[in-house]
Amino acid sequence: MATRLHEQRGLFDQACVTGTADEVELQGAAMCRGWAAAVRAMEQSGEPDDAYMLGSDPTTGLKVAVGHSKASVGRVAELHGQDVVWVTPDEVAGLMASVEAFKFAHAVKQHFPGAEMIKRYASAGS
């Protein structure tokens, strides 16, 4: 089903770029039907929620997955390797509250919402 949905998205995108209004409407309606079918299939599968976010540090190579569902731990290791560290959002909050470096990041993000730490310079002590 995922492949069909991906293909339909391509048809919709193409219709948006080069199609007529009728083609956009036709492919858009098909896209909506595809998403509805995918959601029904996911709901009926009975599988636990397995959403997670993956981040990595370019300097050290450390990979961290953040998510709620322990059901995702095995899948994350399968996809991204055994060295990925799994943490929950509550664990991230606890770390941010207790480590000096995170306290600084918290203060910066309080003053500059949306700010990101995108590169670390080991020679600068960060």
TAVENVEN-V957928 format. One record per run of one state. SS is the DSSP state (~ for helix, > for strand, _ for the rest). FROM is the first residue (numbers start at 1). LEN is the number of residues. If there is no record, write none. Layout:
BEGIN
ss=SS from=FROM len=LEN
ss=SS from=FROM len=LEN
END
This chain:
BEGIN
ss=_ from=1 len=1
ss=~ from=2 len=17
ss=_ from=19 len=2
ss=~ from=21 len=25
ss=_ from=46 len=6
ss=> from=52 len=5
ss=_ from=57 len=6
ss=> from=63 len=5
ss=_ from=68 len=4
ss=~ from=72 len=9
ss=_ from=81 len=4
ss=> from=85 len=3
ss=_ from=88 len=1
ss=~ from=89 len=10
ss=_ from=99 len=1
ss=~ from=100 len=12
ss=_ from=112 len=10
ss=~ from=122 len=3
ss=_ from=125 len=2
END
